[in-house]
Amino acid sequence: MTTLRSRIIAWAGRMYLARTRRKGFDLSRMSFLPESVLMPLRREGLDPVGELGAVREKEPITRLPVPIAANVWLVTGYDEVKQVLGKANAFSSDFTNLVGKAGAGAEQNPGGLGFADPPVHTRLRRLLTPEFTMRRLGRLTPRIHEIVEERLDAMEAAGRNGDPVDIVHSFALPIPSLVICELLGVPYEDRADFERLSAARFDLFSGANASFGAISESLSYFRDIVKKQRENPGDGLLGMIVMEHGDSVSDEELAGLADGVLTGGFETTASMLALGALVLLQDPKHFDALMTDDTDSDTVERYVEELLRYLTVVQVAFPRFAREDLEIGGVQISSGDVVLCSLSGADRDGKLGPEMEQFDPSRNVPSHLAFGYGIHRCVGAELARMELRAAYPALVRRFPAMRLAARPEDLEFRKLSIVYGIESLPVHLNG
């Protein structure tokens, strides 16, 4: 049944792509856009390209030469990004701002929190917030540690004969995948579908059409899950919302919320786990520092927070659309302008302290923007932290002699992806 459903959904996605290619501005031709537009999504290994820092130092807010009618601004300064993201009344995130642009129609609205404004955003976030309090998340803590240990066992078995083991596919992807299944109350056997869809939606190398197609497939999948939860509510997030709120929340809203949880909680955490492991493997001092079973220690917390800042895997926030004329950082923004906030650029801003391009867990800096800021700050931030705090020390303790099985310069990273990541990370477990 799962295979049949996957084929049907894939067919629908292909039909959707064929339709959207016939209308609107096709971002699948992104290679023809000016390099300055693509630059915030490019990196050199773990670091944003040098041009991003140069732009930030010269003009924290700069206009991009994009072939559309509205002005498009790139914001790279830490203070300026916070100003934009913190002004929910002055900037809109509503999906309707995209309709008629980038091949997007009203029927492609993904729902959820990311592309909604108050009061809709406020009502939907209130449905989710109780499930993401530390008290509610506490019930997942034992299961998260079990999942981590299960994946370490699988890695150990795979590398028993000295063969290289891929951290991405053996560790980084399965952990958040299993956790999201537990949280939402969806079958783990379906994980291959939403792992693929989660990665595809952020990959702009294949164009916006492919991204919209992945979103369409994901929503179709979650509509089916919501229907089942209506009939027989489970003890996961979807079942709890159904039992507590009933028909006051529609199937479309629930599917959008589930898709948003998947979006924010799976691909981002998987990328952090893999890239964070790479950072640790490249410096024995940092690797050995996490040789602890106290996941709540100050050391673990410092490492996790600095990894979040340093990597900032969500490179660009959802676009904001100016509702009114206003000034940000001395730059005049006009009503209708599009504003793109570079989170990775902001988190490397030299105004935060010296040598922000370097990884340094001993530093004390203001709060990073890896989870965003303002009303759209990631609702699952604490869940992500729980997974990272459990996973990094456990990986180091289990395999203290682990080392890379490939040269750093041969590793393949994603190209033009909103969520940055690495394709594979082969390691030898026993040195």
Helices and strands as residue ranges (DSSP letters): H 2-20, G 27-32, H 35-38, G 39-41, E 43-44, E 47-48, H 50-58, E 61-64, E 72-75, H 78-86, E 91-92, G 95-98, G 106-108, H 120-128, G 129-132, H 134-137, G 138-140, H 141-158, E 165-166, H 167-167, I 168-172, H 174-184, G 188-190, H 191-202, G 204-206, H 208-231, H 237-245, G 246-248, H 251-262, I 263-267, H 268-281, H 284-289, H 298-311, E 320-322, E 326-328, E 331-333, E 338-341, H 343-346, G 350-352, G 374-376, H 381-398, E 403-404, G 408-410, E 426-428
